Amino acid sequence: MSTDRKLIDPERVAAAVEGLGDRAVIDEWARRFSVVADPSRLALLVSIHYAREISVTDLAAATGMTDTAVSQALRLLRAHGLVTPQRTGRVVRYRLADATVHELIHRVRPHPEQPANDAEHR
């Protein structure tokens, strides 16, 4: 690390730089968070989390969205690796594909049997 700036705590700067790691990883997570930041898509992810697996039609009913809007949102969520489809006959159900999103949902919306302050310690 070379800088022309006068640093107050060079060891903290070094730790911060090391923590950043590969900037491509930061960029990818920023893109993923922008996908999750949309309230409709977040509602879909939360619904999928609680249902474990759920079809487009059932997701639309649960979230108050149209089937078309759900399908379009799921396409984007799939493209970012956040959900995965599971076909059983003619029915396609979606489930979470990303463990980090699963944990994030636990932080945002803990399970009813799990008190909010217990969720903070996990």
Stockholm file with secondary structure:
# STOCKHOLM 1.0

chainA/1-122         MSTDRKLIDPERVAAAVEGLGDRAVIDEWARRFSVVADPSRLALLVSIHYAREISVTDLAAATGMTDTAVSQALRLLRAHGLVTPQRTGRVVRYRLADATVHELIHRVRPHPEQPANDAEHR
#=GR chainA/1-122 SS CCCSSCCSCHHHHHHHHHHHCCHHHHHHHHHHHHHHTSHHHHHHHHHHHHHSSEEHHHHHHHHTCCHHHHHHHHHHHHHTTSEEEEEETTEEEEEECCHHHHHHHHHHSCCTTSCHHHHTTC
#=GC SS_cons         CCCSSCCSCHHHHHHHHHHHCCHHHHHHHHHHHHHHTSHHHHHHHHHHHHHSSEEHHHHHHHHTCCHHHHHHHHHHHHHTTSEEEEEETTEEEEEECCHHHHHHHHHHSCCTTSCHHHHTTC
//
